């Protein structure tokens, strides 16, 4: 069995050879770095529930012409799949954040407190339409959990546990 030759050790007095970097070899090395003057930045986050080439491309083509600069993309992965479940696309641009109109926000909250939320109105309309279809005296629709319990043959669904109660040891 042949033995390997030992490499000669470098002498401490002799420095290592200098590396020569050539322009254009690394990606992005042909562009000068963007140097910004320190100032306030606005941030925009776009959530994509369908992650594919087309949705990412549409998002970039929509926001970059409006003056937003791509800052990064963060993918949310599923455990059982290599495909991302969601993506968050981050944009920035120079400028101060938009001022919030406090009076308009207070007015909107007052209108919602008087009339109710749009979601509550939709649910009330849905319940009213269901009562018209089924007639008065019919049972209201049950939750999906209760229906699954019925299908499983359970008389009553188990109550959901809110938390664990620990008793002190004696």
Long-range contacts (C-beta under 8 A, 24 or more apart in sequence): 36-94, 39-94, 40-94, 40-95, 40-96, 40-97, 41-92, 41-93, 41-94, 41-95, 42-92, 42-93, 42-94, 42-95, 42-96, 42-97, 42-98, 43-71, 43-90, 43-91, 43-92, 44-68, 44-90, 44-91, 44-92, 44-93, 45-88, 45-89, 45-90, 45-91, 46-88, 46-89, 46-91, 47-86, 47-87, 47-88, 48-86, 48-87, 48-88, 48-89, 49-85, 49-86, 51-75, 51-83, 51-84, 51-85, 51-86, 51-87, 55-87, 56-87, 56-89, 59-89, 60-89, 63-89, 63-91, 64-91, 67-93, 68-92, 68-93, 69-93
